[in-house]
Every structure is written in C-alpha cells, then in structure tokens.
Amino acid sequence: MSRHGLPVIAVGGGIAGAAFATELARSGCRVILLERTSHPSHKVCGEFLSQDAQTALAALGIDARALGATGIDRFRLVKRERYAEAPLPFAAAGLSRLCLDEALLAAAERAGATVVRGAAVTGIEATGGEVVARTELREWRGAAAGLGTGKHAMRGLRRAPGEMVGFKLHLKASAAAAQTSPAWCNSSSSEAGTLAPALSRAAS
Ligand SMILES: Cc1cc2nc3c(=O)[nH]c(=O)nc-3n(C[C@H](O)[C@H](O)[C@H](O)COP(=O)(O)OP(=O)(O)OC[C@H]3O[C@@H](n4cnc5c(N)ncnc54)[C@H](O)[C@@H]3O)c2cc1C
C-alpha cells in the first residue's frame, strides 16, 4: 500500500505507462492508470520488436508471437528498383501498436491496476506530500505519479521541444500486389498492410 493509502497514478497507457503500472501493481501497490484514448488507436511507430523488446514484453506477460506478431529475419534497404539485404542477427517481430498497447493495458489490469480510459490529464500538481492529476471531469489524488505520456507534453511539465517529426502510413496492398509481394510486406496489423514509418527533421 502506498503512503497515506493513496494510489500511485500512472499518466498515459502506452508502453511506458502500462509497464510502470503493471510492475507497481505486481509489487502490491495500488495503481490507477489514466489513458486519454477511450478505445484502441494507432500510434506513430514502426512496430518493430527487437529481441530485447520481446524479452521485456515477455517479462510483462506479453507473448508477441501469440498476439499474431509477424517474424522478421532480414533487413532490406530499398531505393527504387534496387535493394540490399542482410539477415538480422536475431529473431525480430512486427506487431501493431493497436494490438500491443491493448495487450499491455490488459496486463496492467490483470496485475491489479485500475485502468481508466478516456481520461486526458490536463495538469499534475504536487501539494502537501500528495499528487493531484486533473482531468476534465475530476481530480485524482495519489501518493506519486509516473508520467508516461510519450511525446505529449503536460501542462506544467513541458518537455524541451525536439526537432524531429514522425510520420506513419498504412498502405493496403491490392489483391494482385499481395500475391506477388514478399512475406515481409504483409504487416501483422489486422487492418493495415505495409507499414511505412519515417523520421524527418521538422521544418524550422
Ligand atoms: C516514426 C517512429 C517509428 C518508431 N518505430 C519504432 C519501432 O519500430 N520499434 C520500437 O521499438 N520503437 C519505435 N519507435 C519508438 C516508440 O514508438 C516509442 O519509444 C514508444 O512509443 C514510447 O512509448 P511511451 O509509452 O513512452 O509513449 P507512447 O507510446 O506515445 O504512449 C503515450 C500514451 O500516453 C497517452 N497520453 C498522452 N497524453 C496524455 C494525457 N494528457 N493524459 C492521459 N494520457 C495521455 C497517449 O494516448 C498514449 O497512449 C518509433 C517512434 C517513431 C516516432
């Protein structure tokens, strides 16, 4: 039990927030996780899981392969019609964040955390040994809070602006293209075909 019997508040239910909540709940802490989205949603992420990532997920009780992850064993660099290819030194996997994040939130709940969806935290304040996280509808009091909002800044806890911008595109292959394209082209996402993540510098 946390100080004063108050829960620990996890703000954000992505990879970091859900893992934080799961580990704390497993160790006997009362945890409330506040996630702003009310339903599964896509994330700007390449959805590539290295061996280390799969090991970390396994420690949280997540088996990426059992969730339908696609095996990835080669690296391919493509420019127009030309490409260079090399085997990866480990067995990687590709899994939609749409699927992975829901599995992580379910793991947090299984561990005993209370997951609240549709709760966008608008500000966090520390007062008198307590932490208050505010959403539009109510205040949540906790003994401590963990900020797992990813790239999203929080009022009063603004992050230094970076100069990178991420893009992601889901492309659905035509029936003909799907027949001729190599297996690596078909992503694990049930909704999407090829994933095309990219990073670029923000226009100044
Ligand atoms: C283009 C691109 C490609 C990438 N490709 C890969 C890859 O292939 N493999 C890989 O391992 N990593 C990849 N990454 C990195 C990976 O996406 C991040 O490391 C990871 O998403 C960070 O997890 P997180 O939990 O910190 O943040 P996020 O995944 O962003 O989760 C933050 C969560 O907080 C919630 N939230 C935000 N604000 C609030 C609020 N105010 N109140 C409540 N909830 C809130 C959001 O809804 C979200 O669910 C990529 C990143 C980019 C940009």
The ligand as a Tripos MOL2 file, in Angstrom:
@<TRIPOS>MOLECULE
LIG
   53    58     1     0     0
SMALL
NO_CHARGES

@<TRIPOS>ATOM
      1 C1          8.2860    7.1740  -36.6140 C.3       1 LIG1
      2 C2          8.6040    6.3330  -35.4000 C.ar      1 LIG1
      3 C3          8.9180    4.9970  -35.5710 C.ar      1 LIG1
      4 C4          9.2340    4.2160  -34.4600 C.ar      1 LIG1
      5 N1          9.4960    2.8940  -34.6680 N.ar      1 LIG1
      6 C5          9.7760    2.0980  -33.6170 C.ar      1 LIG1
      7 C6          9.9910    0.7020  -33.8170 C.ar      1 LIG1
      8 O1          9.9130    0.1960  -34.9410 O.2       1 LIG1
      9 N2         10.2750   -0.0640  -32.7310 N.ar      1 LIG1
     10 C7         10.3570    0.4720  -31.4780 C.ar      1 LIG1
     11 O2         10.6390   -0.2960  -30.5250 O.2       1 LIG1
     12 N3         10.1350    1.7970  -31.2340 N.ar      1 LIG1
     13 C8          9.8380    2.6030  -32.2840 C.ar      1 LIG1
     14 N4          9.5850    3.9330  -32.0720 N.ar      1 LIG1
     15 C9          9.6620    4.4520  -30.7170 C.3       1 LIG1
     16 C10         8.3990    4.0990  -29.9260 C.3       1 LIG1
     17 O3          7.2510    4.4510  -30.6710 O.3       1 LIG1
     18 C11         8.4200    4.8530  -28.5880 C.3       1 LIG1
     19 O4          9.6420    4.5580  -27.9320 O.3       1 LIG1
     20 C12         7.2780    4.4260  -27.6820 C.3       1 LIG1
     21 O5          6.0240    4.6180  -28.2990 O.3       1 LIG1
     22 C13         7.3380    5.2420  -26.4020 C.3       1 LIG1
     23 O6          6.3660    4.7000  -25.5270 O.3       1 LIG1
     24 P1          5.6830    5.6090  -24.4330 P.3       1 LIG1
     25 O7          4.7930    4.7300  -23.6400 O.co2     1 LIG1
     26 O8          6.7240    6.4210  -23.7360 O.co2     1 LIG1
     27 O9          4.8220    6.6920  -25.2630 O.3       1 LIG1
     28 P2          3.5750    6.4410  -26.2130 P.3       1 LIG1
     29 O10         3.6510    5.1360  -26.8770 O.co2     1 LIG1
     30 O11         3.4710    7.6790  -27.0760 O.co2     1 LIG1
     31 O12         2.3400    6.4110  -25.2170 O.3       1 LIG1
     32 C14         1.8980    7.5720  -24.5570 C.3       1 LIG1
     33 C15         0.4780    7.3040  -24.0830 C.3       1 LIG1
     34 O13         0.0630    8.3780  -23.2490 O.3       1 LIG1
     35 C16        -1.2400    8.7750  -23.6240 C.3       1 LIG1
     36 N5         -1.3820   10.1800  -23.2690 N.ar      1 LIG1
     37 C17        -0.7800   11.2350  -23.8530 C.ar      1 LIG1
     38 N6         -1.1060   12.3760  -23.2290 N.ar      1 LIG1
     39 C18        -1.9440   12.0210  -22.2220 C.ar      1 LIG1
     40 C19        -2.6380   12.7640  -21.2230 C.ar      1 LIG1
     41 N7         -2.5280   14.0730  -21.1330 N.pl3     1 LIG1
     42 N8         -3.4230   12.0890  -20.3420 N.ar      1 LIG1
     43 C20        -3.5360   10.7500  -20.4110 C.ar      1 LIG1
     44 N9         -2.9140   10.0040  -21.3450 N.ar      1 LIG1
     45 C21        -2.1180   10.6360  -22.2370 C.ar      1 LIG1
     46 C22        -1.3080    8.5220  -25.1340 C.3       1 LIG1
     47 O14        -2.6470    8.3960  -25.5850 O.3       1 LIG1
     48 C23        -0.5180    7.2280  -25.2400 C.3       1 LIG1
     49 O15        -1.3260    6.0950  -25.0770 O.3       1 LIG1
     50 C24         9.2490    4.7600  -33.1640 C.ar      1 LIG1
     51 C25         8.8980    6.1070  -32.9860 C.ar      1 LIG1
     52 C26         8.5870    6.8820  -34.0830 C.ar      1 LIG1
     53 C27         8.2270    8.3170  -33.8830 C.3       1 LIG1
@<TRIPOS>BOND
     1     1     2 1
     2     2     3 ar
     3     2    52 ar
     4     3     4 ar
     5     4     5 ar
     6     4    50 ar
     7     5     6 ar
     8     6     7 ar
     9     6    13 1
    10     7     8 2
    11     7     9 ar
    12     9    10 ar
    13    10    11 2
    14    10    12 ar
    15    12    13 ar
    16    13    14 ar
    17    14    15 1
    18    14    50 ar
    19    15    16 1
    20    16    17 1
    21    16    18 1
    22    18    19 1
    23    18    20 1
    24    20    21 1
    25    20    22 1
    26    22    23 1
    27    23    24 1
    28    24    25 2
    29    24    26 1
    30    24    27 1
    31    27    28 1
    32    28    29 2
    33    28    30 1
    34    28    31 1
    35    31    32 1
    36    32    33 1
    37    33    34 1
    38    33    48 1
    39    34    35 1
    40    35    36 1
    41    35    46 1
    42    36    37 ar
    43    36    45 ar
    44    37    38 ar
    45    38    39 ar
    46    39    40 ar
    47    39    45 ar
    48    40    41 1
    49    40    42 ar
    50    42    43 ar
    51    43    44 ar
    52    44    45 ar
    53    46    47 1
    54    46    48 1
    55    48    49 1
    56    50    51 ar
    57    51    52 ar
    58    52    53 1
@<TRIPOS>SUBSTRUCTURE
     1 LIG1         1 GROUP 0 **** ****
